[in-house]
């Protein structure tokens, strides 16, 4: 019976670590997106390479289950967002 409890506990811990890794990547992705938005808003050059690298890492985690995938970001997506949110 102890082995079952150990296995469940290990599985639970593994899932918790999986979610925690995802949340850290999500926070990093959001910070990078916000940085790109601010650069775009100020008509400064920006790229989405770092955002998409983090997104790929998130999607790799998602392929193992329990966390969602995220879409890759294009510069046009950032520009459209800025245009919609900050248009006067």
C-alpha positions as CSV (number, residue, x, y, z in Angstrom):
1,X,0.0,0.0,0.0
2,X,2.9,2.4,0.7
3,X,4.1,2.1,-2.9
4,X,0.8,3.3,-4.2
5,X,0.9,6.3,-1.9
6,X,4.5,7.0,-2.9
7,X,3.6,6.8,-6.6
8,X,0.7,9.1,-6.2
9,X,2.8,11.6,-4.2
10,X,5.6,11.5,-6.8
11,X,3.1,12.0,-9.6
12,X,1.5,14.9,-7.7
13,X,4.9,16.5,-7.0
14,X,5.9,16.1,-10.7
15,X,2.6,17.8,-11.8
16,X,3.2,20.6,-9.3
17,X,6.7,21.2,-10.6
18,X,5.3,21.1,-14.2
19,X,2.7,23.8,-13.3
20,X,5.3,25.9,-11.5
21,X,7.6,25.9,-14.5
22,X,4.8,26.9,-16.7
23,X,3.8,29.8,-14.5
24,X,7.4,31.1,-14.4
25,X,7.5,30.9,-18.2
26,X,4.1,32.6,-18.5
27,X,5.3,35.5,-16.3
28,X,8.5,35.8,-18.4
29,X,6.4,35.8,-21.6
30,X,4.0,38.4,-20.4
31,X,6.9,40.7,-19.3
32,X,8.5,40.3,-22.7
33,X,5.2,41.0,-24.5
34,X,4.8,44.1,-22.3
35,X,8.3,45.3,-23.2
36,X,7.5,44.8,-26.9
37,X,4.3,46.8,-26.5
38,X,6.0,49.6,-24.8
39,X,8.7,49.8,-27.5
40,X,6.1,49.7,-30.2
41,X,4.1,52.4,-28.4
42,X,7.1,54.6,-28.4
43,X,7.9,53.9,-32.1
44,X,11.1,52.1,-31.2
45,X,12.3,48.9,-32.9
46,X,11.3,45.6,-31.3
47,X,11.3,41.9,-32.2
48,X,9.4,38.9,-30.9
49,X,12.2,36.3,-30.9
50,X,12.6,36.1,-27.1
51,X,8.8,36.0,-26.7
52,X,8.6,33.1,-29.1
53,X,11.5,31.2,-27.6
54,X,9.7,31.3,-24.2
55,X,6.4,30.3,-26.0
56,X,8.1,27.3,-27.5
57,X,9.4,26.3,-24.1
58,X,5.8,26.6,-22.8
59,X,4.4,24.6,-25.6
60,X,7.0,21.9,-25.0
61,X,5.7,21.7,-21.4
62,X,2.2,21.6,-22.7
63,X,2.9,18.6,-24.9
64,X,3.4,16.7,-21.7
65,X,-0.1,17.5,-20.5
66,X,-1.9,19.6,-17.9
67,X,-0.9,23.1,-19.0
68,X,-2.2,25.0,-22.1
69,X,-0.3,25.9,-25.2
70,X,0.3,29.5,-26.3
71,X,0.4,31.0,-29.7
72,X,3.6,32.3,-31.2
73,X,3.6,36.1,-31.5
74,X,4.3,38.2,-34.6
75,X,5.4,41.8,-34.8
76,X,2.1,42.5,-36.6
77,X,0.2,41.1,-33.6
78,X,2.0,43.5,-31.3
79,X,1.4,46.4,-33.6
80,X,-2.3,45.5,-34.0
81,X,-2.7,45.3,-30.2
82,X,-1.1,48.7,-29.7
83,X,-3.2,50.2,-32.4
84,X,-6.4,48.9,-30.9
85,X,-5.6,49.5,-27.3
86,X,-4.0,52.9,-27.6
87,X,-5.7,54.4,-30.6
88,X,-7.0,57.9,-30.0
